[in-house]
Amino acid sequence: MSTKARLARLPLERRARFLGLLARGNGATSTAAGPVARRPGTPVPLSYAQNLLWFVDQLAPGQTAYNQRLPIRLRGPLDVPALQRALQVVVDRHENLRTSLRVVDGVPQQVVADVVTVDLPVLERDPADDDPVAWAAARQAEFGDIPFHLGSTPLWRATVLRIAPDDHLFLFVIHHAVFDAASTNVLVGELSEVYGAQREHRPPRLPEVRLHYGDFALWQRDYLSGERLDRLVRYWRGRLEDVPQLELPTDFPRPAEFTFRGAEARLPVRGRLVEGVRRLAREMGTTPYPVYVAAYAMLLNRYSGQDDLVIGCSTSVRGRLEIEHMMGFFVNMLALRLRVEPDVTFRQLVRHVDHVVREGFAHIDLPFERVVEIAAPERDPSRSPLVQATFLLPDRPQHLTMHGLTIDADQTESTTSKFDMTWQMYEDGDDSSLDVEYATDLFRADTIEQMQRHFVRLLGSGVDDPDRRLGSVDILGTDERRELVERWNGPQRPVPATTVDAWFADVVAQAPDAVAVVCGTTALTYAELDARSTALAVLLRDRFGARAGELVALALPRGVEHVLAVLAVLKAGAAYVEIDRAAPHQRFAAIIADAVPCVVVTTADLTAAFTDLAPVLDVADPVPAATAPLTPSARPDDLAYVLYTSGSTGTPKGVRIEHRNVVNFIVSTQHLFDLTARDRVLAYASYTFDVSVFEMFAALLTGAQLHVALEADRLDLDRLQALLVDAGITVVDLPPSVMALLDPTPMTQLRICFVGGEAFSAELVERWRPGRRFFNGYGPTECTVTMIVYECTDASVQSPPIGLPMANHVAHVLDDAMRLIPYGVPGELVIGGAGLARDYLNDRTLTEQKFRPDPFGTAPDGRLYRTGDLVKRQADGNIVFLGRIDRQIKIRGVRIEPGEVEAALLRLDGVRQAHVTAREDDAGNRTLVAYVSGTATEGDELRSTLAATLPPALVPQHVVTVGETLPLNASGKIDVRALPAPAEAVRVVADTVHPASDTERIIADELVGPALRLDDVDVVRSFFELGGTSLMAAQLINAIRRRFDVPLSVTEFFRNSSVTGLATVVDERRSGQDDELLDLVDTLGAAEVDAVLKGGS
């Protein structure tokens, strides 16, 4: 057998040891002498691996994520005193079982106790307890979840559970800082030998212990130095340059601090699949590990949308014979940076993973802590540094024996998580399993179970057809795919084959004397509105040729005349085009040139602006009364209107909507809102915004009243408030930005609140919903106003979803290749149905790009529209809006959804509106900037509050408060272009900022400067930007505590790691201490105060 083939058959960790030894002997570095026994009394530093765990413990004291739980089932007659004596022998032999981690002179060190007395209590099961399995599991969980204090000895505990007279569970729990998985074999092997020797009345046959873990830690410091260290640093710096952060979609917002709360999900895996993996690995001359990791990388790629990934591989570093049988923490984390591209095959991806793993093992000696300092010096308390997802392939457990006993390694279920997720594949034939330890602050159990199923599917596909392109592999199973395609579409509901004007004629016939439209002091009945609009329609037809296939442009102010004109155009058989009267002449000209209307209906003040562009009709001109009814000439599939929206090229694009689209939409809203002739609908929206279509026709096609808000009403919140109350408005569709500024209390008639287009908070729902129905709607202009809707019935939902499709509509969440994606995974919203526009006027290329054939056969006319909006589908089918795909922000490698930050801001007291964006300073550095309105006036205070709930990367560097309201555009939405640039965000990067207070000077000159060997410390740059490491941070924290006699946690340090930030924390602490002293003074008499001041008691 060839050397390569023999190497491929080695288990992962033995292969790692071989490659490590090979790399060390390859001339690139000389082989250093191995560890030697240290002299008594020699201070013992922490190993690099222990450094990391010690720092984690400082960051989150009391967590139990690194408690190693070893439950061993012992069946047979157990001699508990003999087991206790055996454990005492093992503890006496191995220093790691007598070691604690303590701060000595400001530096954490290993401290070894001379003696640790073993206590092995026995916990008896009550015979009345008829469920021994549940009893043992509960005791295991209780015993394993007791935290260790790293400064206390020992860092382990043991007990025996007596389940039955001949059935025991030996529980041994030990902190990972002094123990690893490979140490288990040493511990259990020696326990078994000593226990057996006692039972057989002979001396135990144990090897001499010449070296201890402390000797390794001392040697490691010398070994990793000079050219060897430089070579490793160069490799990892190059390998991880500009490394991205993994951004998996989560079920819950990421907390500001990682809590280590977790759970475990276990999925049985068929032995046939495991054998397939091993067969492919043998064929490719590798081990199963790269095959599993390739499938895992595919999974993370599909869920995150990232093709550049880092996956953690936690592995033993027992690469020297001297330490192979030593107990301790010999673990390092490999950061495997992988590329997952759709055009490569699974076989090619496995080879890529294999290459990266081989290279990583050849450079494994650099501790992960140092790798983090190289690749990700900025620390984020909300997640583990550099690696958030790991994949492990543990060796098969060794067969355990003990004199007179049958031994089984019992399984425990984790209640903690060290990372966002840790995946472990246990290979054991048909008893194989895929175990996932995950952070419960981030993921629900059903999400992890879904991911497990998808992993198995991707792995099976790769094993069965390794030469298939990754991009062609479907992550979804047949049933899952069917559910996503069919289950969540809108109900099918019949729609009359009519036109808007014909429907309006029916409404007029039913109640001709009812009030139809009100604006200011003007009111028209349905009969009056019908007669006047018919007269105008005849004029448009006879004088300007308005008929089916023609367009009529409207540039009218808000009022009754506009409603008349819209109806007149439709009665003539033409379609109307709205033009914003406040738009610049250049936009007028662009729309007229594209639409080529047969006439522009406007007012005298704008007649001159259109004279050179198209025929013009002044709406104030006399209109002769119609001498006969106008016969409807339009058909349901003729155009009703064209609305122009902003295009990505800067050129407006005209969206063509047909009568049947409008009819379907109004039928759906009448059913959804229970509209009746008694309703009073507010017309607030700009006429160039498609919500105006809902407002106008929801009223006029129901026989209700349409109350038109004048421009002055829209711009003056007091007037708008009065209009809503005085007119007894029952139905509104308002932007959340506007609703946040109004008081719903006196609006006693209001029963339907319809919002959309912007993020809004649960607080808005809570204020407006009582006694009413509150709906969140979604729909681009291309889908006739609204096609997805959600009724907000629970004010506790922080960010309400946009919901499910309305009647006769479908909605899918797809990836870039138009493939369905799983629940919870962000993708593009692609929609279709009876409201889908005909096309873009005069733009075939854009039409073909955005309106695509329906590959699922769900849309009524076989077309779907790509919205460009980023959404995800919840497990209940509801769709959650995340933002525009083209609005995603990336700062320092972190992908940020502005909507998530905006939602967090809107939850804060005093914030009514919020907008988050990225700005560049003069040096080209991108920063996150938030704009807020409301009663909150201090941006820094808002920023500090956000820092307590959001990860640091999501906290804006600048929060700009702009008074009562953000600037709004004609549609009532936030006018982004009118937002000012924060002076701080665009300033030229200045020279070093020097201390401005005594506290800043002490921290900079006496503490940070000497620690980092800097003569000049910039007080606004973070400690890590200045070159600090986690160990240096720990030392600095202790130094600050001693220098100022104030408490300072690691978490506080992370959040405020600049000198200025640290000085603020210190001053606040000292101020609090001063307040306590002043309170004490108030309890003293004058003589007692004088005595204290004079130094008396």
N, C-alpha and C positions, 0 to 999 in steps of 0.2 A: 504494500500500500504506500502511495506517495506521501511525502511530508505534508503537502497541502491537503490531501484527503484526510490524513490523520488529524490535522489541525481542525478541519471542518467538523469532525465528529466530537471534538472536545466540548464539554459544557461551557457556557458563556464565561464564567469567572475563571476557570482554568485556562481558557483561551486568552483571557485578558492578562493573566499572569505571564503566560508564555510570550505574548507580544510585548509586554512591558519589559521583560528581561531581554528580549531581542533588541528592543529599541535602545536600552541602556548600553548594550554591548556593541552598538553599531558605529563606534568611532566618533559619533556626534558628541558624546560625553564620556568621561572616564567613569569607571565603576567605583563608587565611593565605598569605603569600609562600612559594614553593617552596624546596627545598633550594638552597644556594649553596656554592660551593667554599670550603672552610675554609682558614684561614691555616696555613702550615707550622708544625709543632710543637704544634698544638692537640690536647690529649688527646681521644681518641675513645671514648665509652662504647659499651657493647653496645647494639644495638637491643633492643626489647622481646622480639622473637622469639628473638634470640640469648640473652637472659637465660634463657629457658626451657630452651633446649638446653644451655646452660652448667650450669644447675642439675641437669638430668638426668644430665649427664656426671659431676658431683660425686657424685650419688647412686649411680651405677653406673659407675665408671671402667672403661675397657677394653672397654665394649660397642660393638658395631658397627651398632646399629640405624639410626644416622643417617649411615652411609656411603652416599653416592649412587654407584651403579655405572652407568657409561655405556660399554657395550661396542658398538663400531661396526665392522661387518664391511666390509672394504675388498677388493674383488675387482678385480684388474688389477695392472699393474706399479707397486708402491709405492716411492717415493723416501723412505726412512726419515730420512736427514739433513735433507731438505727439510721433512718433517713436524716434526722436532724444532725446526728453526729457526722454523717457523711457530708452534709452541706457545710458543717463547720470546718472540716478538713479542706474542702475546696476553697472556702473563703480565706482560710489561713494561707493557702498556697498562692492565691492570685490577688495582686494589689488592686486591680480594677474593682474588685468587690469590697474594697475598703477605702475607696477614693471618693472625695467630694471636690467640688469646684468652688474656690473661694477667692475673693479679692484680697490680695496681699500687696500693701504699698501701692494701691491704685491699679494693680494689674491682676487679672484673673489667673489663678494657678491651680494645679492639681495638688491636693493635700491628701496624703495617705495615712490612715490611722494604723497604729501598731496592732490593735486588737479590735475585732468586731464580734460580739457574742451573738450567736445564731439563736433565734427564737422561732419555733415552728408550731404555732397554735393549730388546733384541730377544731373545725366548725362542724357540728353534728346536724344532720337533717332531722327535722321533727318527723317521726313516723306517721303523724297525722297528715303530713303534706303528701298528697297522692300524685304529684307531678314532679318527680325528681329532676327531669330535664330542665323545666322552667326554674326550679329552685337553684340548680347549679348555675344556670345562665345568669340569673339575677345576682347571685353572689360573685360570679366572675366580673360582671359589669361594675358592681360596687367596689370590688377590690382593685380592679384595674384602673378605675377613674379617680383614684386618690392622687393628687399631684405631689411631686417631689420638690423639695427645696434643694437646689443644687449645692448649697453650702453645708448641707447636713450629711452625716454619714450614718448608715450606708445609703447608696442610691438604688436600693432594691428592697423588696419585702417578699415574704413567702408565707403560705398557709396551706393547710390540707382540708379539703372538703370531704367529709365522710358521707357519701351518698347511700351506701349500704355497707354491711360489715366487710365484704370483700370487694368493694367498689369505691375507689377514692379518686379525687382530682387534686393533683399537686399544682398549686398556682404559684408561679414565680413571676414577679413584675419588676422590671429593672429599667432605669433610664437609659435611653439610647446613647447618651454621652459617654458611657463606660461599657457599652455592649453592642454587638451587632448580630446579624443572623448567623454568621459563621461561628460565633462564639457559643451558640446554642449547642452545637455538636461537642465542643470541648466541655462545657458545663455538664450536659447530660451524660456524656461518656465517663467523666470522672466520678459523677454522682453514682452512676451504675456500678463502676468498679469498686468504689469504697464501700457502698452499701453491700455489694456481694461479698467483699472480703470480710466484712463484719459478720455477715450471716454464716460464712464458711470458716470463721475463726482463723483467718490468715492475714498477713500484711498485704495492703493494696499494691498492685503493680502499676505505678504511675511514673511517667518520665520526670526527670529533674527540671524544675522551673529555674532557668538561668536568667531570663529576661522578663521584664514587665512592660506594661503599656507606657509608663513614664519614660523608660529608656528609649522607646520608639519615638516619643514626642520630642525628646532632646535631640536625637539623631536627625529627625526630620528637619529641624531648624537648620542644622549644618548642611544637610544633603541638598536642600533647596536654596542654593546660593550660587553666585558666580555665573559662569557661562551656562551652566545647566538651567538655572532659573531664567536667564535672559532668553535662552532658546525657547523655553516653554511659553514665556510671556509673549515673545514675538509670534509664535504660532497662534495662540488664542486671540491675540489682538487682531491679527489678520483674519482669522476664521470668523470672528464675531463682530467685525466692523459694521456699524450701522444696523445692528441686529434689531428686527422689529419685535414688538411686544405682542404676544398671542392675545387676541380679543375674541374669545368665544362668546356667543350669545348666551345670556343668563336669564333665568326666570325672575330674579329679584335684582334690584340695583346693588351694585357692589358697595359694601360698607366702607367707611373711611379707614377702618382698621380690620385686618384679617383676624378672625376670632378663633380659628382652628376647630370650630364646630363642624362635625361631619357625620356621615353615615356610610354604610357599605351596601352595595348591590351585588348579588352573585347570580351569574347566569350559567347554567350547565352548557357544556359544549360537547358535541358529538365526537366520539373517538375517531370517526372517519375523517372529520375535518382536520383534527390534530395530525393524523397520519399523513394527510395530504400536504400539510405544511412541511412536515419532516421530509417527505419525498421530494418536494420542490427544492428544499434547502440542500439535500444531498445532491440532487441533479446540478445545482448551481455552485456546489463546492463551498457552501457557507453553513451557518447554523440556523435554527428556526427563528432566532431573535430578529434578524433583519426582515424576515418575511412578515412577522407580526407587526413590526414597527412600520413597514411600508403600508400595511392596511390601516394602521392607526394614523399615519400621516395623511392618507386619503380622507379618513373620517374628519380629522381636524380641518383639512382644507375645505371640505364640503360644508362644514358647520361655520367656519370663520370667514370663508371667502379669501383667505390668505394663501399665497403660494410659497411664501418664505416663512418657514416654521422652525421653532426650537422645541425639541422634545427632550425631556430629562431621562437619563439612564443612571439610576443609583446602583453602584457596583462596588464590590470589595476591592481593596487595593493591597491585598496580601501578596505582593509580588516578590517577596524575599523569603527564603527558606527559614530564616531566623524567627519570623513572625507568623508563619503559617499556622501554628498551633497555639498562638497566644490569644488570650481573651482581651477584648477592648473594642474600640470604635474605629475600625479600619474600613471606612466607607467614603467614597467620593462620588460626586455627581458629575456625570458627563453631559455637557450641553450639545446635543446633536442638532446641528443646523441643516435643515433639509429643504430642497426645492421640489415642489409637486406641480408638475405641468401637465395639462390635459392631453398633449400630443405624445407623451411617452407611454410605454407599456408598463404593466405591473412588473414584468421581469426586469426592465431597465430601472424602475424605481427601487427594486430590491437590491440591485447591484450598486446603485447610488448609496442606499442606506448602509450596505455592507462596507463600502469604501469609507464613508464618514465614521462608522463605528471603529474600523481598523485604525484610522488616523487618530481618532479620539483616544483609543486605548494606548497608542504609542506615545501619547502626550498626557496621560492620565495623572502624572505625578503632581501637576500644579493643582493645589487645593481649589475647590469650587469657590471658596471665599475670595481668593485672589482672581479667579476668572470673572467673578461678578464685579470686582473693583475695576477690572479692565474694560468690561463690556457694558456695564450698566451702573455707573457710579452714583447716579441719582436714585435714592432709595424711596420706595413707595410703600407705606405701612399697610396699604390695602391688599397687597399681593406679595407672593414670594418673589425675590429678585431673579430676573432672567428666565427662569423656568416656572411655568404655571401648570404644565401637564407632563406627566411622566409615564413611562411604560416599562414594566419589569417582567422578567421571566425567571422566577425563582427556581433554584435547583430542586429536584425531587427530594422530599425529606428522607433522611437516612432511617433505616430500620432500627428501632430502639429496643434494647432488652435490659432487663433488670432481674436479679436473682429471684426466681419464684413468682415473677409477676409478668403479666401481659401489658405492654405499653402501647398507647396510641397518643399521637399528638392531637389534642382537641382543637377545634376551630373556635375563634372568637370573632365577634362582630364589632367592627370599629365604630366608635362614636366621635371620632376626631378626623381631621384631614389636614395634612401638612401642606398640601398644594390645592389648587382649584380642583384637580382630579389626579388620582394615581391609579393606573390600570395595571393589573397583574394577571398573567395567564398561567394557570396551574395545569401542567400537562400530566395526566394520569389516565390514559386510555379513555374509556367511556365515562370515567368519573372526573374528567377534566372540567375546569370551570374558569370563567372570566370574572374576576372580582374587581370592582371599582370602588375606591374610597373617594368621596367627593365632599365638597364644602356645601353644607346645607344652607348657608347664607346666600348661596348663588343659584343652586339647582334644586328642582323638585325631583322626587324619586322617579316619577314617570318619564322625565326627560332623560335621566341616566339610563333607564331601562330601554328607552327608544334608541339611544346612542349605542348601547350594547348590541341590540338587534342589527343596527346598521353596520356596526363593525364586523359582525359575523357574516353579514351579507357581502360586504366588500372583500373580506378575507376569502370567503368561498369563491367569489368571482375570480379573484386573483390566482387562487390555487387551481381552479378548473380551467381557466383560460389566461395564462400568464402573458400571452402576447397580444392581448386586447388593449387598445388605447384606454387610458384612465378616463378621458372625457366621455367615453361611450358607455361607461358603467353606470347603471341606474342604482341609486342608493335605496330606493323604495321597493318594498315587496308588492306583490299583485294586489292584495287586499288594501294595503295602505294607499297605494296609488288610486284604486277605485274610490276609496272614501274621500280623498282629497279632490278628486275630479267631480264627484257626484253629490256628496252630502251637503256641502255648504253653499250651494247656489240658491238664488232667490226663487220663491214659488212661481209657478207658471199661472198667469192670470189673464183671462181674455180682455182684449182692449178693443173698443169700437173703432171701426175703420172709417174715421172721419177726420176733418181738419179743425184747426183751432177756431176759424171764423164760423164754420158751420155749427160747431158746438156752442159758440157764443150766441148764435141766433136762437138755438133751442132754449138757452137760459133766459134770453130776453122775452121769449114767448111765454115763459112760465111766470115771470114776475116783472112786468114792464115798469111798474111804478116804484119798485124798490130802489133805494139809493145804491148806486154802483161805485162812484168814485168821489172822494172828498179831498180837496187841497186848499188849505187856508179857509177862506170864506166861500169858496166855490164848491158846489155839489151838483152832480148830475145823476139822474135816474138811469136805469138800464135802457129805457126807451129813448131818452135824450142822447145818451152815449151812442146808441145804435144809429139813430137818425143822423147825427152829426158826422160820425165816422163813415157812414155810407156815402154821404155827400162828398166828403174828402176823397173817398176811394174812387168815385166816379170821375172827379177832377183829375186825380193821378192817372187813371186809366186813359181818359180821353185826351188830356193835354200832353202827358209825358210818356204814354205807352206802357204804364205799369201793368204787368200781367205775369203769369207763370213763367219762370225762367229769368225774370228781370229782378234787379235789386234797387231798393230805394234807401238812400242814406238819410239818417235822422241826426241832426245836431241841435237838439232842443233842450231848453231848461226844464227843470223839474216842475211838473204841473199837469193839469188836466189835458192840455194840448198834446203833450207827449203820448198819453194813453190813447187819445183820439187818433193820433197819427199811426201808432202801431196797429190798431185795429183796421184803419183805412188801408194800409199797405197790404195786410193779410186778406182783406175783403177783395182787393183788386187782383189778388192772385199772386202778387210779388212777395219778395222776402225783404225784411228790413235789416239795415246795417247801422249799428250805433257808432257815433263818433263823439269822443270826449270834447266838449266845448272848450275846455281849458288846455287842451293839447297844443303844442307848437304847430305852426303852419306846415312844417316839414312832415309831421305825422298826418295832418289832413291830406296833404298831397299824396303821400305813400298809400294811404287807404283808398282814396278815390282812384288812383292809378291802377290799383290792384282789383278793386271791386267793379269799377266802371258803372256806377249807378245811373239809372235813367234820369234821376233827379235827386237833389239834396234839399230836404225840408228843414228849414232853420228859421232864425229870427232876423230882423232887420240889421241888428248890430254885427251879424256874421255873414251877411249876404255877400259883401265884397270879398271876404276870404275865400269863397267858393266859386265866384263868378268865372274865374279863368280855368276852373277845374271841371265843372259839370253844370248842367242846367240847375237853376235854383228856384225854390218856391218859398216865399215868406209865409210862415204859418198864420200871420195876421191878415193876409190878403182875404178878401171876401170869398166865400165858397157858396155857390148856388145850391139850393136844396135839391136833393135827388127827386126826380119826377117818377121813378119807379124802383121797386126793390132790385137790389143787385144780385144777380145769380152767381153763387159761388163757382169759381173757375179752377181753384187749386185742388189737387189730389193729395191723399195722405203722404205720398212719397215725394211731393214737391217741397222746395225749401220754405222754411218759416222765417229764419233769420241767419245772419252771419255775424259772429262776434270775433273781433280781433284781439288776440293775446300777444304778449311779448314773445319774441323768438330769440333763441340762443345767439343768432347772428346779429341781433339788433333790429332786424326787419320784422314788422308785425305780420302775424300769420292769421288768415281768416278761417274760422271753423264753421263749416256749413251744417246746420241742423234742420231736419225736416219736420213737417207737421206731425207725423206719426211718432217721432221722438218725444215731442212736447206732450202729445195726448197721453202717451204711456206714462210719462213722468207725473202728470197731474192726476191721472187715475190712481197711481200708486200713493201719492201724497194725500189725496182725499181719503183713501182707505187707512193710511197710516195715522193720520191726525184726526180722523173723524170730522172732517170739515163739513160745515153746514152753512146755510144762508144767514144764520145768525152771527157768523164770525166777522170780525173786523181785522183785516190784515194790514200791517204797516208796510209801506213801500219806502225802504231806507236805502237800499243798495244803489250804487252808481249804475246808470243805465248800460255802461260798457261792461258790467260785471254780471255773470249769468244768474246770480241770485235774483236779479230784477225780474227774470222770467218766472221764477217761482212766485214771487210776491204778486205780480200782476195777474197771472193766470190762475193761481190757486184761489184768488178772490173772484175774478170775473167769470170763471168757468164753474163756479160753485154757487153763484148768486149772492155772494157775500159782499161786504164793503171793502173797498181799497182806499186806504188813507195814505196819501202821498206826503212824505216829509219834504218840505222845502229845503233848499240848500242851507238857509239860515238855521233851520231846525237840526240839520245834520252836523253843523259846525258848532252849535251852542248846546252843551249838554243839559243846561237848565231847560232850554226850550224843548229838547228832545224828551226829557223826563216829563215835562208838562203835557206834551202831545200824547205820549203813551197813556198817561193817567186820564186826561180830559176826554180823549176820544174813545176810551174804553177798549183799547186794543186787546185782542184775544190771541193773535198769532204774530210772532216776530221771528225773523231770521237776522241775527245781528252778529258781528264779529265779537269774539270773546274780549278783545281789547276795549271795545265800547261797553259791553255789558259790565265789565269790571268797574266802570266809572259811574254806573247808574244804581239807583236804589229801587229794588223790586217791591219793597213793602207796600207802597200805596197802589200798586198796579193790581187791583183786586179782580179785574176782569180777565187778566192774562192767563191763558191756560196752556199754550204751546210755546216753548222756547226751542228754537232751532239754531244751532251754531255750527261753525266749521271753518276750515281754512287756517286755523292757528291752534297751537297748544294751549290748554287751559287747565286750571287746577281743580282739585276736588272741592276747594273752598268756594269756587264760583258755582259749582253744582249745588253745594249745600245752601248757598244764599238764594238761588233762584228756583230750586226745584219744589220746595214745600207748597202743596196745593196746586202744582202744575205738573206737566210732563216735559222733560228736558231731553232733547235729542242732539247727538253729535253726528253731523253729516259729512260725507266725503264725496267729491266728484269734480273732476276737471271739466273745463268747458267742453271738451270733446265727448263728454258723456251726458250732456243735457242736465246741467246743474248738480244733481246729486244721484248717486246710484248705490252707495253703501251707507247704512245708517245704524246707529246704536242708541237705544234708550237708556239714559243714565238713571238707574233706579237705586244705585248704591253710592252715596256720597263718600264712602270710605275708599273707593277706587281712586288712587292718586292720579293716574293718567288714563282717563277713559279710552277704550278702544274706539275705532271708527265703526266696528260692527260687521254686519253681514250684508250681502247684496239685497236690494229691493226686488220687487216682483219683476220677473222677466229679464233678470241680469245674472251674470256670472262673474266670479272674481277668483283669480289664481295667484299664488306667490311662486315666482319662477326665478331661476338663476340666469346667468348671462346667455346660456345656450337654450333658453326657453324650456327648461326642464322643471318639473315639479320638485319642490324641496320640502323637507320635513317640517313638522310643527316646531315652532320656536326659533327657526333659522331665518335670519333676515334675507330678503330677496326683493325683487321688483314686483310691484303690484301690476298685474295685467288683467284687464277687464273687458267685458263685452256685454251685449244685450240689446234690448229694444231702444235704449237711449243713445246708442253709439252713433256719433256723427257720420255724415256721409264721407267727408274727407277734408283736406285743407284746400282752400280755393287757389287754383293756379299753381299748386306745388305738388306735383306727382311724386317727386323724389322723397320729400318728407312724409307724404301720405304712405308710401310703400315702406318707409322705415318705421313708422309708428303704428300703422294699422296692419296687423299681420294675420295670416290664416290661422284659424283655431286648430291646433294639432290634437285637441281632446274631443272635438265634436260637441261642445257644450253651448256655444253661442248661437242664438237664433239665426243670424245671417252668416255664420261661419267666419266671423272676424273678431279679433281681439285687439285691444289698444294698449300699447306699452306706455305706462304713465310716467316712468322715470322716478317714481316715489319708492322709497325704501320702507318696507313693512315686514311684519312677521305674523304668522297665524298662531293663535293660542290653541291649546288642546280642546277648548270648547268651540272652536271654529271662528271665533271673533278675530278680526284683523286689527292689529295695533300699528298705528302710523309712527314711523321713526324719523322721517325727514326726507329731504330730497337726496337722491343718490349723488348728485353733483354738488351737494352742500356739505358733504362730509369733510371734516377738518382733520389734518394730520399734523401734530406738533411733536417734535423730538421722537418720532417713531411711534407715537401713540395715536390711534384712530379715535376721534371724538365725534359723537353725535350731538350737535348743538341742542336738539330737542330734549335730550336727557338733562342737560344743564338748565335749560329754560324751565322744564317741569320742576326741578328742584328749587329754583328761584321763586317760582310762583307759589310754592308751598310755604314760603317765609312770610311772617307777619309784615304788613305794610307794603308788600310788593303787588302791584296790580297788573303790570305788563312786564315782559322780559324778552330780550332778543340777545342772542349770543352769536358771535362771529369771530373770525381771526383777523388780526391786523398785523402788518409788518412795520417794524421800526426802520430808521434810516440805515441801519446796518444789515437789513434783510432778515432779522430774526422774527419768526412768527410767534405772536402771543395771543392768548385767548382773552377776549374782551366781552363783558356783559353790559347791557344797557337796561336799566329798570326805571319804572315810574311808580308813583304811589306816595305813601307817607314816609317810607324809609328814606332817610337822607344821607346816611353814612355808608358809602361804598365799602370802606374797610371793615365795618361791622358785619355787613352782609357777607363779605368774603370770608371773614372768620367763622361765621355761622355755617356757611357752606362747607368749610374745611372740616367741620365735625361730622358731616354726613356723606361727603363725596370723596372719592380717591383724589390725591393731589393733582393728578394730570387733568382732572375735570374741573378744578377750581380756577376760575378766571384770574389772570394776573391783575386785571383791572375791572372794577365794577363802577360804571358811570351812572349816577342818578340824574334824571332830567326833569324832575318835578312831577306834576300830577298826571301827565300823559306823554307817551312817546309820540313823535310825529306820525300822523296817519296819512295814507294816500287816498285817492278818490274812492277806493273800494272799502275804506274803513279799516284797512290792514296797516300794519306798521310800515312806514316809509323808510326802508333801509338806507336809501341814498341820502336822506336828510339827517342821519345820525352823525354827531360830531366825532372826530377822532380824539381819543383821550390824549392829553398832552404827555402823560407819562409813557403811553404806549408807542408814541412816534418820536420820542426824543432821540437825539444822537447819543450813542453809547458814550458815556462820560469816562473820565479817568477814574482811578481807584477812589471809592468813596471812603472817607476816613471817619473815625469815631466822632460822634456828636454829643456823647454824654460820658460821665465817669464810668458807668457800668459798661458801656460799649468799649471804652478804652481798656479797662481791666481785662475783659474777655478777650479782646483782640491782641493786646500787647503782652499780657501775662500768661494767657492760656492757649488760645488758638495759634498765635504766631509761633511760640516755641514748639508746640505739638507738631506743626506742619513745617517748621524751619522756614518760616516766612518773615521777612523784615517788615513787609508792608501788607496788611490784611484789608481786603475790600469787604466792608461790613455788610453789604447788601447781597453778596454772593453766598450761596449755600456752602456749608462745610464740605460737602462732597464735591462741589464744583472746584473748590480750592485744593482738592487732592486728598481729602480725608477718607479713611476707611472705617469699616464697622468697628474694628477693634479700637482704633483711635477715638472713635465716637464714644465708645464705652468708657475709655479712660478720661476723655474730656468731660463727660457727664459727672463722673465721680469728682473730678477736679472742681467743677462748678459748684457741686453740692458742698464740698469742703470750704471753698473760698468764700461763698456767700451764705453758707448755712441755710440753704433753702432746698426743698424737695424738687427734683426734676426727673421726670420719667423718660424712658427711651422714646415713647410715642410723642411726647411733647418736644423732644429734641428733633425728631424727624420732621415734625410740622413747622418747626421754627429754627432751622439749622443755620441760618445766617447769624452773624454777630448781632445785628439789629433785632432779629426775632428772639434770640436767646436773652438779650438784655431786657426786652419787653417782658418776657416771662419772669425773669429774676426780679425786676422792679415790682411787678404785680405781686409776687410772693412776699417780697420784703414789705410792701405796703400793707398786705394782709396781716403780717406779723406785727407791724407797728400798730394797726388797729386793735389787735388783741391786747397789746401792752397798754394802749390808752384806755381800753375797757377795764383793765386791771387797776389802772390809776384811779378810775372813778370810784372804785370800791375802797380806796385807802383814805385815811385821814391825812390832814396837813402834816402832822408830826411824822407819820409813816413815810410820806413822800420825801420830807426833808432828810430823814434817816437814810433812805435809799440813795438820794442824790449825793450825800456825804460819804457813801460807801458803807453805811451801817446795815443792820439786818432788821 
